[in-house]
Amino acid sequence: MGTPLPVSRHRDSLEPLLASLRRSAAALYGADVPFLLGGGLACWARGGPVTDHDVDLFVRPVHAEQAAAALEGAGMTIERPPESWLLKAYDDGTLVDLIYEPAGGPVDDAMFWRADDLEVMAVPMKVASVDDVLVTKLLALNEQEPDYGQVLAIARTLREQLDWDAVRERTSASPFARAFFTLAEGLRLIENGRG
């Protein structure tokens, strides 16, 4: 089990997300649904930028409906959006995304293997690798949402934890990811291919 993480990183603004994360984790553990903490909270748990957006949980596609039922059983409202890669749960105004097929392919055993066991606010859980979080965010960039702010913030704060060569290779088909690497190199987040 990893070392407990510091709690001083703007905890007040995070408290609604962390409360929903704790409730979601308890419900998923109670239903024997394996999950990974993903997205902005996974980066924050590793020392990255503070997020106030939502709770992203990665589950294998085979467990998506079971995960939704567990969260619904915990009192959350479930939404099945037209997108075919996630389910949404609302916990008293906080959004919990159950992501089973992010950009780049379905959540699989390899994602679980690359994850780390950490304690997030005293709750032990698997936290997605920074590489996986950044890859999914880079591959989600498109012409309608070409916002590089979040991926640059992750790269800036967590660059020593990234396997830059692996992220570049896994995102090489995306012109938006290639543009990100040009930005990251220009900002000297990467030098000679390394963070």
Order of alpha helices (4+ residues) and beta strands (2+ residues): alpha-beta-alpha-beta-alpha-beta-beta-beta-alpha-beta-beta-alpha-alpha-alpha-alpha
